[in-house]
Amino acid sequence: MTTSHPEFNRDTEGLDVAKAFPDGIRNRTILVTGVNLGGVGFSTSQAFASQSPACLILAGRNLNKIQKCIDALKKDFPNVGYRALKIDLSSQNSVRAAAAEVLAWSDVPAIDIVVNNAGVMCVPERILTVDGLEMHFATNHIGHWLLTCLIMPKLIKSAEGKPKGTTRIVNVSSLSPTIATMRWSDINFDKPNKELPEAEQPPYAMLEAWGFADCRNRAYIPLDGYNRSKVANVLFGIGATKRLYEKYGIYSLAVHPGIIETELGRDFNEEQLAALAGMRTKGIFIHQTLGAGASTSLVAALDPKLKPGETVNGRENHGSFLVDCQISDSATPLSVSSSEAEKLWALSEDLVKEKFSW
């Protein structure tokens, strides 16, 4: 399995991907979470807006920030219908209220593409949300998973009568699935890392390279919290595809958007910033433009050649994770495991106290 455009790469701009697949966008309704000026959510929305979708729903915590994005997009693309959706993904009540609002929009009968782009990264101290969950996991995974499950009737409506795989859910992950796994036995980071089962212990060398010390004796390390939630983004896509693709033709997959300077890194301390600068000097990290940060999400949302993953070379779910606009096999086996995806689905249902069956 390959993509339609094997020449697309790390430097491809989201606008160029949108131009390559205009029919996948025109007259469609698209929802993007985590949209603010100067972020990847905005450049993703901009790329979609360039090809005349019927409606672009921009979701975020701050309605003023979303309105600024809508105003900026309207200047260039005045003929698109825009909607602002207020949502705090760290609160299940807020997610439920936002989903109820979307379901109540009678003039938006279907949603064709969802890009779960919002995220928090490296929250300095462990914070438990109002629902009693660690902040990264609650925001980056549970909030998006719950929102997507609740608005599913509108995605199912979109998929009616269309070729399989036209309606899509894209989860914006990171490179974390290439080095991390889930922390099943201790999702709230209560235990020191050294007490975890071997398979759940974090990649110590990587965390130390980022400037975190004494990792074995600590329970919560900001980057580890982020990494675990980003593995969940991939597993969520695998679990959703299993439930929705054969039955309705809805396809879900995850992407690493690239290394882009945005507000996401606002919580880095001096050690992390120094470590990052060192990695940049060595060429380990190469920064991309905001537009390039949108491109892999656009490929995942639009490329008709992408199909749910098969087992290739003994690895499950080939095609569930994209990097630099192409299918990547760089994720750890546990990050693309069907059984891990089922475990996450069951856990997610327990944590929101609701089971979903469509």
Secondary structure, DSSP 8 states (H G I E B T S, - for coil): ---S-TT--TT--HHHHHHH-GGGTTT-EEEEES--TTSHHHHHHHHHHTT--SEEEEEES-HHHHHHHHHHHHHH-TTSEEEEEE--TT-HHHHHHHHHHHHH-TT-----EEEE-------SS--B-TTS-BHHIIIIIIIHHHHHHHTHHHHHHHHTTS-TT-SEEEEE--SGGGT----GGGTT--S-GGGS-GGGS--HHHHHHTT---TTT-S--HHHHHHHHHHHHHHHHHHHHHHHHHHH--EEEEEE-----SGGGTT--HHHHHHHHHHHHTTS-----HHHHHHHHHHHHH-TT----EEETTEEEETSEEETTEE---S-GGGG-HHHHHHHHHHHHHHHT-----
